[in-house]
Amino acid sequence: MKPDVGNVTTPPLKSWSKIPTPAANLVQMQWDLENSVQSHIRNEQYWNDKGHTPIPTTLFESHSNIWLEIGAGTGGYFLELAKTNPKSHFVAIERCRIRARRMVHKFEKSELPNLQGF
């Protein structure tokens, strides 16, 4: 015996008239691109006003193996990796200002040339 599920109806199928046309997709893509560019400009202006320097591009030119850690905390893991892998370069990024200061201080104290913290 099947359980009684009441009066169940299937949802209506989407009509073909509601499917976006290529022209509508193009308009959406142009809008997305314009907003993306404007957002990027606002983001750059925000950080320039704060006085933060971006990651130098020369950092990525001299090393073949670059390791990146986002959310590095105080940097203990990358510090140990940098000590054991001197031919690779390690870039650690932390968003919390307190942990980032500790991490940068720890990295400067270690004086490892292949370790950078932001």
Backbone as CSV, one residue per row, in Angstrom:
resi,resn,N_x,N_y,N_z,CA_x,CA_y,CA_z,C_x,C_y,C_z
1,MET,0.839,-1.169,0.000,0.000,0.000,0.000,0.897,1.250,0.000
2,LYS,0.620,2.180,-0.904,1.385,3.420,-0.999,0.906,4.407,0.067
3,PRO,1.848,5.180,0.624,1.415,6.188,1.593,0.622,7.282,0.901
4,ASP,-0.306,7.886,1.639,-1.118,8.960,1.096,-0.316,10.257,1.173
5,VAL,0.012,10.825,0.033,0.789,12.063,0.007,-0.072,13.263,-0.343
6,GLY,-1.325,13.065,-0.454,-2.223,14.169,-0.746,-2.260,14.467,-2.231
7,ASN,-2.689,15.660,-2.550,-2.815,16.070,-3.935,-1.485,16.675,-4.392
8,VAL,-0.658,15.880,-5.022,0.670,16.336,-5.450,0.623,16.666,-6.927
9,THR,1.129,17.838,-7.269,1.207,18.221,-8.676,2.665,18.466,-9.029
10,THR,2.990,18.211,-10.243,4.358,18.470,-10.686,4.488,19.935,-11.055
11,PRO,5.673,20.504,-10.826,5.849,21.913,-11.181,5.780,22.086,-12.694
12,PRO,5.299,23.225,-13.154,5.191,23.442,-14.593,6.584,23.520,-15.226
13,LEU,6.692,23.062,-16.443,7.946,23.169,-17.173,8.179,24.620,-17.569
14,LYS,9.452,24.994,-17.623,9.770,26.356,-18.045,9.417,26.499,-19.518
15,SER,8.818,27.601,-19.814,8.463,27.806,-21.216,9.685,28.286,-21.980
16,TRP,9.704,28.002,-23.250,10.846,28.387,-24.083,10.960,29.896,-24.208
17,SER,9.884,30.610,-23.980,9.936,32.069,-24.119,10.743,32.717,-23.003
18,LYS,10.958,32.001,-21.899,11.699,32.577,-20.778,13.196,32.296,-20.850
19,ILE,13.623,31.512,-21.812,15.048,31.232,-21.956,15.709,32.468,-22.542
20,PRO,16.823,32.931,-21.916,17.462,34.153,-22.414,17.954,33.986,-23.845
21,THR,17.789,35.023,-24.596,18.275,35.025,-25.971,19.745,35.412,-25.981
22,PRO,20.470,35.135,-27.054,21.876,35.559,-27.112,22.054,37.053,-26.915
23,ALA,21.113,37.852,-27.422,21.221,39.304,-27.244,21.101,39.679,-25.768
24,ALA,20.187,39.017,-25.051,20.034,39.294,-23.614,21.287,38.867,-22.863
25,ASN,21.882,37.741,-23.260,23.127,37.300,-22.630,24.241,38.306,-22.862
26,LEU,24.307,38.863,-24.073,25.342,39.837,-24.395,25.188,41.089,-23.539
27,VAL,23.955,41.551,-23.367,23.705,42.719,-22.523,24.136,42.425,-21.090
28,GLN,23.806,41.249,-20.583,24.199,40.868,-19.221,25.714,40.800,-19.096
29,MET,26.382,40.230,-20.090,27.845,40.130,-20.051,28.490,41.509,-20.066
30,GLN,27.953,42.437,-20.876,28.496,43.797,-20.914,28.301,44.491,-19.569
31,TRP,27.136,44.306,-18.963,26.862,44.906,-17.658,27.812,44.340,-16.609
32,ASP,28.008,43.006,-16.617,28.918,42.365,-15.670,30.333,42.887,-15.838
33,LEU,30.776,43.028,-17.076,32.128,43.506,-17.346,32.311,44.938,-16.866
34,GLU,31.353,45.812,-17.164,31.441,47.207,-16.725,31.489,47.307,-15.209
35,ASN,30.637,46.554,-14.532,30.627,46.589,-13.068,31.896,45.986,-12.491
36,SER,32.438,44.972,-13.137,33.674,44.365,-12.677,34.825,45.365,-12.763
37,VAL,34.900,46.081,-13.877,35.961,47.080,-14.058,35.804,48.196,-13.039
38,GLN,34.578,48.681,-12.849,34.346,49.742,-11.877,34.685,49.271,-10.462
39,SER,34.344,48.036,-10.137,34.656,47.482,-8.823,36.164,47.399,-8.625
40,HIS,36.877,46.977,-9.669,38.338,46.875,-9.583,38.958,48.260,-9.351
41,ILE,38.458,49.263,-10.057,38.975,50.632,-9.895,38.713,51.132,-8.477
42,ARG,37.487,50.878,-7.959,37.175,51.290,-6.584,38.071,50.577,-5.578
43,ASN,38.324,49.287,-5.797,39.180,48.515,-4.900,40.606,49.059,-4.897
44,GLU,41.148,49.338,-6.081,42.497,49.910,-6.158,42.559,51.261,-5.463
45,GLN,41.549,52.097,-5.701,41.525,53.419,-5.074,41.450,53.301,-3.556
46,TYR,40.670,52.370,-3.046,40.551,52.150,-1.605,41.908,51.827,-0.994
47,TRP,42.634,50.881,-1.598,43.921,50.489,-1.026,44.988,51.549,-1.240
48,ASN,44.911,52.296,-2.326,45.856,53.402,-2.518,45.640,54.484,-1.466
49,ASP,44.377,54.765,-1.141,44.069,55.756,-0.103,44.553,55.298,1.267
50,LYS,44.543,53.983,1.514,44.999,53.439,2.790,46.524,53.465,2.916
51,GLY,47.215,53.600,1.791,48.677,53.626,1.843,49.316,52.254,1.798
52,HIS,48.569,51.231,1.408,49.124,49.880,1.318,49.822,49.699,-0.016
53,THR,50.938,49.019,0.016,51.636,48.729,-1.224,51.236,47.345,-1.717
54,PRO,51.096,47.199,-3.024,50.750,45.880,-3.552,51.948,44.936,-3.489
55,ILE,51.690,43.673,-3.711,52.777,42.690,-3.751,53.661,43.027,-4.950
56,PRO,54.960,43.190,-4.757,55.825,43.563,-5.874,55.882,42.454,-6.928
57,THR,55.827,42.838,-8.192,55.852,41.850,-9.272,57.213,41.192,-9.404
58,THR,58.261,41.849,-8.940,59.606,41.257,-9.015,59.706,40.005,-8.154
59,LEU,58.823,39.876,-7.213,58.792,38.709,-6.341,58.572,37.427,-7.138
60,PHE,57.813,37.530,-8.220,57.450,36.350,-8.998,58.388,36.091,-10.175
61,GLU,59.356,36.944,-10.399,60.242,36.784,-11.545,61.455,35.916,-11.245
62,SER,61.905,35.884,-10.029,63.192,35.265,-9.728,63.115,33.814,-9.260
63,HIS,61.943,33.308,-8.965,61.841,31.959,-8.417,60.946,31.087,-9.303
64,SER,61.353,29.840,-9.445,60.548,28.942,-10.278,59.368,28.362,-9.500
65,ASN,59.560,28.018,-8.243,58.481,27.470,-7.419,58.020,28.525,-6.427
66,ILE,56.762,28.920,-6.560,56.203,29.914,-5.645,55.029,29.267,-4.919
67,TRP,55.071,29.303,-3.613,54.003,28.775,-2.771,53.237,29.965,-2.210
68,LEU,51.915,29.879,-2.226,51.073,30.949,-1.716,50.141,30.388,-0.662
69,GLU,50.120,31.041,0.493,49.184,30.653,1.546,48.309,31.849,1.880
70,ILE,47.016,31.664,1.726,46.062,32.719,2.052,45.401,32.336,3.365
71,GLY,45.457,33.240,4.319,44.976,32.929,5.664,46.076,32.238,6.442
72,ALA,47.260,32.844,6.438,48.454,32.210,6.986,48.555,32.268,8.500
73,GLY,47.660,32.981,9.142,47.750,33.090,10.602,49.017,33.833,10.998
74,THR,49.795,33.265,11.899,51.047,33.909,12.317,52.243,33.386,11.527
75,GLY,51.999,32.534,10.529,53.049,32.145,9.594,53.958,31.011,10.001
76,GLY,53.648,30.296,11.052,54.520,29.230,11.531,54.739,28.114,10.519
77,TYR,53.690,27.734,9.811,53.790,26.646,8.843,54.720,27.030,7.688
78,PHE,54.530,28.223,7.141,55.365,28.642,6.013,56.793,28.940,6.446
79,LEU,56.987,29.355,7.668,58.337,29.591,8.168,59.136,28.296,8.147
80,GLU,58.542,27.228,8.615,59.220,25.926,8.606,59.446,25.420,7.180
81,LEU,58.450,25.612,6.303,58.615,25.197,4.913,59.731,25.978,4.228
82,ALA,59.818,27.268,4.498,60.852,28.103,3.879,62.244,27.691,4.346
83,LYS,62.350,27.265,5.596,63.644,26.810,6.103,64.089,25.532,5.409
84,THR,63.154,24.628,5.141,63.516,23.336,4.561,63.567,23.348,3.039
85,ASN,63.009,24.385,2.392,63.000,24.481,0.928,63.565,25.821,0.471
86,PRO,64.879,26.008,0.518,65.452,27.319,0.190,65.342,27.698,-1.285
87,LYS,65.091,26.732,-2.182,64.997,27.060,-3.611,63.604,27.537,-4.016
88,SER,62.622,27.350,-3.169,61.260,27.811,-3.443,61.017,29.133,-2.732
89,HIS,60.058,29.878,-3.247,59.705,31.148,-2.614,58.318,31.023,-1.996
90,PHE,58.129,31.590,-0.817,56.895,31.453,-0.053,56.286,32.825,0.211
91,VAL,55.013,32.972,-0.165,54.280,34.216,0.048,53.076,33.886,0.927
92,ALA,53.005,34.525,2.083,51.917,34.291,3.034,51.082,35.560,3.162
93,ILE,49.772,35.386,3.118,48.851,36.517,3.220,47.882,36.250,4.373
94,GLU,47.722,37.248,5.221,46.789,37.152,6.350,45.956,38.420,6.400
95,ARG,44.638,38.282,6.545,43.763,39.458,6.555,43.637,40.089,7.943
96,CYS,43.788,39.300,9.002,43.686,39.840,10.359,44.950,40.654,10.657
97,ARG,44.768,41.900,10.979,45.895,42.806,11.157,46.844,42.356,12.280
98,ILE,46.297,41.859,13.375,47.127,41.452,14.511,47.986,40.248,14.148
99,ARG,47.357,39.230,13.563,48.129,38.044,13.161,49.119,38.384,12.059
100,ALA,48.731,39.280,11.132,49.631,39.662,10.042,50.876,40.370,10.591
101,ARG,50.704,41.224,11.579,51.868,41.905,12.177,52.808,40.898,12.835
102,ARG,52.225,39.941,13.555,53.054,38.900,14.175,53.797,38.094,13.119
103,MET,53.089,37.760,12.042,53.681,36.978,10.971,54.834,37.736,10.316
104,VAL,54.611,38.981,9.953,55.656,39.779,9.302,56.851,39.943,10.225
105,HIS,56.606,40.186,11.499,57.696,40.317,12.471,58.488,39.014,12.558
106,LYS,57.783,37.898,12.598,58.431,36.588,12.665,59.273,36.329,11.411
107,PHE,58.746,36.708,10.244,59.466,36.503,8.994,60.708,37.397,8.911
108,GLU,60.579,38.655,9.355,61.728,39.568,9.349,62.807,39.084,10.305
109,LYS,62.387,38.565,11.435,63.328,38.042,12.425,64.086,36.826,11.896
110,SER,63.435,36.010,11.075,64.076,34.805,10.541,65.121,35.136,9.469
111,GLU,64.979,36.296,8.806,65.901,36.765,7.765,66.046,35.772,6.611
112,LEU,64.987,35.045,6.317,64.998,34.138,5.169,64.684,34.917,3.903
113,PRO,65.529,34.809,2.875,65.289,35.584,1.648,64.130,35.042,0.801
114,ASN,63.697,33.819,1.044,62.659,33.200,0.229,61.285,33.240,0.892
115,LEU,61.095,34.134,1.854,59.851,34.196,2.617,59.341,35.623,2.678
116,GLN,58.068,35.813,2.305,57.480,37.131,2.286,56.084,37.068,2.899
117,GLY,55.762,38.019,3.749,54.451,38.048,4.389,53.731,39.350,4.157
118,PHE,52.415,39.252,3.942,51.590,40.433,3.732,50.345,40.339,4.580
